[in-house]
Amino acid sequence: MEFHTYTLPNGIRGIHRQVKGNVARCALCVNAGSRDELPAEYGLAHFAEHAFFKGTARRKAWQVNCRLENLGGELNAFTTKEDTTLHATVLRGDFAKAAELIADIAFRSTFPDRELEKEREVIYDEINTYKDSPADLIYDTFEDLLFADSELGHNILGSKQSLKRQNGDSIRRFVDRTYTTDQMVFSTIGNLSPKAIEALAGRYFGEMPATVRGFDRQAPAPCEPFDRTVLKHTHQTHCIIGNRACGIDEKRRLPLSLAVNILGGPCANSRLNMTVREKYGLSYTVEANYTPYGDSGMVAIYFSSDHGHADRCCELIDRELHRLRTERLTARQLSMAKKQFIAQLAISMESNEGYMLGVGKSFLAHNEVDTMEAVYRKVEALTATELADAAAEVFEHTSRLIYK
């Protein structure tokens, strides 16, 4: 069996894959992100992620930061719109220390205001850095417009104004409300037996009282297409063309993923790269991405170009979108696209860390995980009609945002 799964008495789920090697990894995946913030809490999920490293009932901040690093390991975290992950990488013999530390910061953090004042300034600097990068900032602005007036319609970092209002008490309230044991998965990978992993998880996570989430997420209401231009006085034009898309549990997710990969995936032979960059030389960067959420999703096509080339880039992208919607792939084209997609998935799973994080998130969302062989079979079963239909649903009417 590729995975071993279990559930602790308090509701925390676990998933483990035993692999050979001297390095072991673990992650606590929590189904709590920026979409779970109340209007007065924008930026709080990300602030809480930073705050977990600022001291616990057992450790000072410097002890948290040095615990694994002194052993040559790593401790890190990240926040998305729907989840927060605390993860660690260590030598196999130090795995118990990593599991204990993650449990300590997840359940015993004290969020001291003195430390939070310093960390607030760090996040201010992070916000400023983001604002200096229009290629990053435009994604957040586009998503804010696409999901306006919904839980997904604000960025993860928040604003300096909103962060000024947050303190240890507000972080504790947010964590108490959202970090419930029924919304957690402990994902692990390494050369340790399932029996040993389950015993360690029970020792460090099982003693926490069972808690259950007391609220439901609200699906975003429909939105009308928009076409916005924002004057940023940048050296280049930056543009996103996109739309809402299907959520993480919908069957259309897989054909849409393959269609987006054909259109503007990471390979140099994507349609947009071959047309906009290779054939006409109009842009250094042109790409397409699909981001699924629990009840919705977003497809975004991004490019940057000289100001005088932007309109031509948009025309070429519109032409490729029309082709994707209306022209069925030939059997040979479809076979090659599937082979490329499967190879990309296989290569991405060569990273044990990426594998662990992906499996943890999948188990958190679906309470099950397909083996890679099952995923490959699903990809192989896709038809040209399914791809065209998925593209037609998303790209028939698109929105556009331009920075220039």
C-alpha positions as CSV (number, residue, x, y, z in Angstrom):
1,M,0.0,0.0,0.0
2,E,1.4,3.4,-1.0
3,F,-0.1,5.2,2.1
4,H,-0.9,4.4,5.7
5,T,-3.8,6.5,7.1
6,Y,-5.1,6.7,10.7
7,T,-7.2,9.0,12.9
8,L,-6.4,9.9,16.4
9,P,-9.1,9.9,19.1
10,N,-9.3,13.7,19.0
11,G,-10.1,13.7,15.2
12,I,-6.6,14.6,13.9
13,R,-6.0,12.5,10.8
14,G,-2.7,11.2,9.7
15,I,-1.2,10.0,6.4
16,H,2.3,8.4,6.0
17,R,4.4,7.1,3.2
18,Q,7.4,5.0,4.0
19,V,10.3,5.5,1.7
20,K,14.0,4.7,1.8
21,G,16.5,7.4,2.8
22,N,18.1,9.2,5.7
23,V,15.8,12.3,5.6
24,A,12.3,12.4,7.0
25,R,9.7,15.1,6.7
26,C,6.4,16.0,8.5
27,A,3.7,18.7,8.1
28,L,0.7,19.7,10.1
29,C,-1.9,20.8,7.5
30,V,-4.7,22.9,8.9
31,N,-7.8,23.8,6.9
32,A,-7.6,27.5,7.9
33,G,-6.6,30.3,5.7
34,S,-7.4,33.9,4.8
35,R,-10.9,33.0,3.6
36,D,-11.8,32.2,7.2
37,E,-11.0,35.7,8.4
38,L,-13.8,38.0,9.5
39,P,-13.8,41.5,7.9
40,A,-11.9,43.0,10.8
41,E,-9.3,40.2,10.7
42,Y,-7.9,40.6,7.2
43,G,-4.3,39.4,7.2
44,L,-4.7,37.6,10.5
45,A,-4.3,34.0,9.2
46,H,-0.8,34.9,7.8
47,F,0.1,36.9,10.9
48,A,-0.8,33.9,13.0
49,E,1.5,31.7,10.9
50,H,4.4,34.0,11.7
51,A,3.3,34.2,15.3
52,F,3.6,30.5,15.8
53,F,7.4,30.9,15.8
54,K,7.5,33.6,18.5
55,G,7.4,31.4,21.6
56,T,5.4,28.7,23.3
57,A,4.7,27.7,26.9
58,R,7.9,25.6,26.8
59,R,10.2,27.6,24.5
60,K,11.4,31.1,23.8
61,A,11.3,32.4,20.2
62,W,15.0,31.7,19.7
63,Q,14.6,28.1,21.1
64,V,11.8,27.5,18.5
65,N,14.0,28.8,15.7
66,C,17.1,26.9,16.8
67,R,15.6,23.6,17.8
68,L,15.9,21.9,14.4
69,E,18.4,24.2,12.7
70,N,21.0,23.2,15.3
71,L,20.5,19.7,14.0
72,G,20.9,20.7,10.4
73,G,17.1,20.5,9.8
74,E,14.5,23.1,8.7
75,L,11.3,24.4,10.1
76,N,9.0,26.5,8.0
77,A,5.3,27.4,7.3
78,F,3.1,29.0,4.7
79,T,-0.5,30.3,4.4
80,T,-2.9,30.1,1.5
81,K,-6.5,31.3,1.1
82,E,-7.8,28.0,2.5
83,D,-5.1,26.4,4.6
84,T,-2.0,26.9,6.7
85,T,0.9,24.4,6.9
86,L,3.7,24.0,9.5
87,H,6.4,21.7,8.1
88,A,9.8,20.4,9.0
89,T,12.7,18.4,7.4
90,V,15.2,16.5,9.5
91,L,17.4,13.5,9.6
92,R,15.5,10.3,10.2
93,G,16.9,10.0,13.7
94,D,15.6,13.4,14.7
95,F,12.0,12.9,13.4
96,A,10.5,12.7,16.9
97,K,12.0,16.1,17.7
98,A,10.4,17.6,14.6
99,A,7.0,16.2,15.4
100,E,7.2,17.4,19.0
101,L,8.2,20.9,17.9
102,I,5.4,21.2,15.4
103,A,2.9,20.1,18.1
104,D,4.3,22.6,20.5
105,I,4.0,25.6,18.3
106,A,0.6,24.5,16.9
107,F,-1.0,24.0,20.3
108,R,1.1,25.9,23.0
109,S,2.1,29.1,21.3
110,T,1.8,32.1,23.6
111,F,1.8,34.9,21.0
112,P,3.6,37.5,23.2
113,D,2.8,41.0,22.2
114,R,6.4,42.2,22.4
115,E,7.5,39.6,19.8
116,L,4.4,40.3,17.7
117,E,5.3,44.0,17.5
118,K,8.6,43.1,15.9
119,E,7.0,40.6,13.6
120,R,4.4,43.1,12.5
121,E,7.2,45.2,11.1
122,V,8.6,42.2,9.2
123,I,5.2,41.7,7.5
124,Y,5.0,45.4,6.7
125,D,8.3,44.9,4.8
126,E,6.8,41.8,3.1
127,I,3.9,43.8,2.0
128,N,6.2,46.6,0.6
129,T,8.3,44.0,-1.2
130,Y,5.1,42.6,-2.8
131,K,4.0,46.1,-3.9
132,D,7.3,46.6,-5.6
133,S,6.6,43.5,-7.8
134,P,3.8,44.2,-10.3
135,A,4.0,40.7,-11.7
136,D,3.0,39.4,-8.3
137,L,0.7,42.2,-7.2
138,I,-1.5,41.9,-10.3
139,Y,-2.5,38.4,-9.4
140,D,-3.9,39.5,-6.0
141,T,-5.7,42.5,-7.6
142,F,-7.2,40.3,-10.2
143,E,-8.4,37.7,-7.7
144,D,-9.8,40.5,-5.5
145,L,-11.9,41.7,-8.4
146,L,-12.9,38.2,-9.5
147,F,-14.1,37.2,-6.0
148,A,-15.3,40.7,-4.8
149,D,-17.5,40.7,-1.8
150,S,-16.7,37.1,-0.9
151,E,-14.4,35.3,1.5
152,L,-11.9,34.8,-1.3
153,G,-11.9,38.5,-2.3
154,H,-9.0,39.8,-0.2
155,N,-5.3,39.1,-0.3
156,I,-3.5,36.9,2.2
157,L,-1.0,39.5,3.5
158,G,-3.7,42.0,4.5
159,S,-2.9,45.7,4.8
160,K,-0.8,47.7,7.2
161,Q,-4.0,49.3,8.5
162,S,-5.7,46.0,9.3
163,L,-2.5,44.5,10.9
164,K,-2.2,47.4,13.2
165,R,-5.4,46.3,15.0
166,Q,-4.2,42.7,15.6
167,N,-2.5,41.5,18.7
168,G,-2.0,38.3,20.7
169,D,-5.6,38.2,21.8
170,S,-7.0,38.5,18.3
171,I,-4.6,35.7,17.1
172,R,-5.8,33.5,19.9
173,R,-9.4,34.1,19.0
174,F,-8.7,33.3,15.3
175,V,-6.8,30.1,16.2
176,D,-9.4,28.9,18.6
177,R,-12.1,29.4,16.0
178,T,-10.3,27.9,13.0
179,Y,-7.6,25.4,14.3
180,T,-9.9,22.7,15.3
181,T,-8.7,19.1,15.4
182,D,-11.3,17.9,12.9
183,Q,-9.7,20.2,10.4
184,M,-6.1,18.9,10.7
185,V,-3.9,16.4,9.0
186,F,-0.4,15.2,10.0
187,S,1.4,14.3,6.8
188,T,4.7,12.4,7.0
189,I,7.2,10.8,4.7
190,G,10.4,9.0,5.5
191,N,12.0,5.6,6.4
192,L,9.9,5.0,9.5
193,S,7.3,2.3,9.9
194,P,3.6,3.2,10.0
195,K,3.4,1.8,13.5
196,A,6.2,4.1,14.7
197,I,4.7,7.1,13.0
198,E,1.2,6.5,14.5
199,A,2.7,6.1,17.9
200,L,4.7,9.4,17.6
201,A,1.6,11.2,16.4
202,G,-0.5,9.8,19.3
203,R,2.2,10.9,21.7
204,Y,2.6,14.5,20.6
205,F,-0.8,15.3,19.0
206,G,-3.2,12.8,20.6
207,E,-3.2,14.5,24.0
208,M,-4.9,17.6,22.6
209,P,-8.7,17.8,23.3
210,A,-11.0,17.2,20.5
211,T,-12.5,20.3,18.9
212,V,-15.0,20.8,16.0
213,R,-15.4,23.7,13.6
214,G,-18.5,25.8,14.3
215,F,-18.9,27.6,11.0
216,D,-19.2,26.8,7.3
217,R,-17.6,28.6,4.4
218,Q,-19.8,30.5,2.0
219,A,-19.5,29.9,-1.7
220,P,-18.8,33.2,-3.7
221,A,-21.8,34.7,-5.5
222,P,-21.6,34.9,-9.4
223,C,-19.7,37.9,-10.8
224,E,-19.9,39.8,-14.1
225,P,-16.9,39.9,-16.5
226,F,-14.8,43.1,-16.1
227,D,-12.1,44.9,-18.1
228,R,-9.9,47.2,-15.9
229,T,-6.8,49.2,-16.6
230,V,-4.8,50.6,-13.7
231,L,-2.1,53.2,-14.2
232,K,1.0,52.0,-12.3
233,H,3.6,53.8,-14.4
234,T,5.6,50.6,-14.8
235,H,8.2,50.0,-17.5
236,Q,6.1,47.3,-19.0
237,T,2.5,46.4,-19.4
238,H,1.4,43.6,-17.1
239,C,-1.9,41.8,-17.9
240,I,-4.0,39.0,-16.6
241,I,-6.9,37.4,-18.6
242,G,-9.0,34.9,-16.8
243,N,-12.2,33.7,-15.2
244,R,-13.6,31.7,-12.3
245,A,-13.3,27.9,-12.7
246,C,-14.4,24.7,-11.1
247,G,-13.5,23.7,-7.5
248,I,-11.2,21.1,-6.1
249,D,-13.9,18.4,-5.9
250,E,-15.4,18.7,-9.3
251,K,-14.8,16.2,-12.1
252,R,-14.1,18.9,-14.6
253,R,-11.0,19.8,-12.6
254,L,-8.7,17.3,-14.3
255,P,-9.7,18.1,-18.0
256,L,-9.3,21.8,-17.2
257,S,-5.9,21.2,-15.7
258,L,-4.7,19.5,-18.8
259,A,-6.3,22.1,-21.1
260,V,-4.5,24.9,-19.1
261,N,-1.3,23.0,-19.3
262,I,-1.5,22.8,-23.1
263,L,-2.4,26.5,-23.2
264,G,0.3,28.0,-21.0
265,G,2.0,25.4,-18.8
266,P,5.6,25.4,-17.7
267,C,7.0,23.7,-20.8
268,A,8.5,25.7,-23.6
269,N,6.1,24.2,-26.2
270,S,2.9,25.5,-24.6
271,R,0.7,27.2,-27.2
272,L,1.0,30.7,-25.7
273,N,4.8,30.4,-25.4
274,M,5.2,29.1,-28.9
275,T,3.0,31.9,-30.3
276,V,3.5,35.0,-28.2
277,R,7.2,34.5,-27.4
278,E,8.8,32.1,-30.0
279,K,6.9,33.1,-33.1
280,Y,6.4,36.8,-32.6
281,G,8.9,37.7,-29.9
282,L,6.5,39.9,-28.0
283,S,6.9,38.8,-24.4
284,Y,9.6,37.2,-22.2
285,T,6.9,35.8,-19.8
286,V,3.5,34.3,-20.8
287,E,1.9,31.6,-18.7
288,A,-1.4,30.1,-17.6
289,N,-2.3,28.9,-14.2
290,Y,-5.3,27.1,-12.6
291,T,-5.9,27.5,-8.9
292,P,-8.8,25.3,-7.4
293,Y,-10.5,26.1,-4.1
294,G,-13.0,24.1,-2.2
295,D,-16.0,25.6,-3.9
296,S,-14.6,27.6,-6.8
297,G,-11.4,28.3,-8.6
298,M,-9.5,30.6,-10.9
299,V,-7.7,30.4,-14.2
300,A,-5.3,33.2,-15.0
301,I,-3.3,33.9,-18.1
302,Y,-0.5,36.3,-17.4
303,F,2.0,38.2,-19.7
304,S,4.2,41.2,-19.5
305,S,5.4,43.1,-22.6
306,D,6.4,46.5,-23.9
307,H,3.5,48.9,-23.8
308,G,3.3,49.0,-27.6
309,H,3.0,45.2,-27.8
310,A,0.2,44.6,-25.3
311,D,-2.8,44.8,-27.6
312,R,-1.2,42.4,-30.0
313,C,-0.4,40.0,-27.2
314,C,-4.1,40.1,-26.1
315,E,-5.2,39.4,-29.7
316,L,-2.9,36.4,-29.9
317,I,-4.1,35.0,-26.6
318,D,-7.7,35.5,-27.6
319,R,-7.0,33.5,-30.8
320,E,-5.5,30.6,-28.8
321,L,-8.4,30.6,-26.4
322,H,-10.8,30.3,-29.4
323,R,-8.8,27.4,-30.8
324,L,-8.8,25.6,-27.4
325,R,-12.6,26.0,-27.1
326,T,-13.6,25.1,-30.7
327,E,-11.0,22.8,-32.2
328,R,-10.7,19.2,-30.9
329,L,-7.2,17.8,-30.4
330,T,-6.2,15.1,-32.8
331,A,-5.5,11.7,-31.3
332,R,-1.8,12.3,-31.6
333,Q,-2.0,15.7,-30.1
334,L,-4.0,14.4,-27.2
335,S,-1.7,11.5,-26.6
336,M,1.4,13.8,-26.5
337,A,-0.4,16.2,-24.2
338,K,-1.2,13.4,-21.8
339,K,2.3,12.0,-21.8
340,Q,3.7,15.4,-21.1
341,F,1.3,16.1,-18.2
342,I,1.9,12.7,-16.6
343,A,5.6,13.2,-16.9
344,Q,5.3,16.6,-15.2
345,L,3.3,15.1,-12.4
346,A,5.8,12.3,-11.9
347,I,8.8,14.6,-11.9
348,S,7.1,16.9,-9.4
349,M,6.5,14.0,-7.1
350,E,10.2,13.1,-7.1
351,S,10.6,15.8,-4.4
352,N,9.6,14.0,-1.1
353,E,8.7,17.4,0.4
354,G,6.4,18.3,-2.4
355,Y,4.9,14.9,-2.3
356,M,4.2,15.1,1.4
357,L,2.7,18.6,1.2
358,G,0.5,17.6,-1.8
359,V,-0.7,14.4,-0.1
360,G,-1.5,16.2,3.1
361,K,-3.5,18.9,1.4
362,S,-5.4,16.2,-0.7
363,F,-6.2,14.2,2.4
364,L,-7.3,17.3,4.2
365,A,-9.7,18.2,1.4
366,H,-11.0,14.8,0.3
367,N,-10.2,12.4,3.2
368,E,-8.6,10.1,0.6
369,V,-5.7,10.3,-1.7
370,D,-5.4,8.7,-5.2
371,T,-2.2,6.8,-5.9
372,M,-0.1,8.2,-8.7
373,E,-1.1,5.2,-10.8
374,A,-4.8,6.0,-10.3
375,V,-4.1,9.7,-11.3
376,Y,-2.3,8.5,-14.5
377,R,-5.3,6.3,-15.4
378,K,-7.7,9.2,-15.0
379,V,-5.5,11.4,-17.2
380,E,-5.2,8.6,-19.9
381,A,-9.1,8.3,-19.9
382,L,-9.6,12.0,-20.8
383,T,-11.1,12.8,-24.2
384,A,-10.6,15.7,-26.6
385,T,-14.2,16.6,-26.1
386,E,-13.8,16.9,-22.3
387,L,-10.9,19.2,-22.8
388,A,-12.7,21.4,-25.3
389,D,-15.9,21.5,-23.1
390,A,-13.8,22.5,-20.0
391,A,-12.1,25.3,-21.9
392,A,-15.4,26.5,-23.4
393,E,-16.9,26.8,-20.0
394,V,-14.1,28.9,-18.6
395,F,-12.9,30.9,-21.6
396,E,-16.2,31.8,-23.3
397,H,-16.3,35.0,-21.3
398,T,-13.2,36.3,-19.6
399,S,-12.2,39.2,-17.5
400,R,-9.1,41.3,-18.0
401,L,-6.8,43.4,-15.8
402,I,-4.0,45.6,-17.1
403,Y,-1.2,47.4,-15.2
404,K,0.7,50.0,-17.2
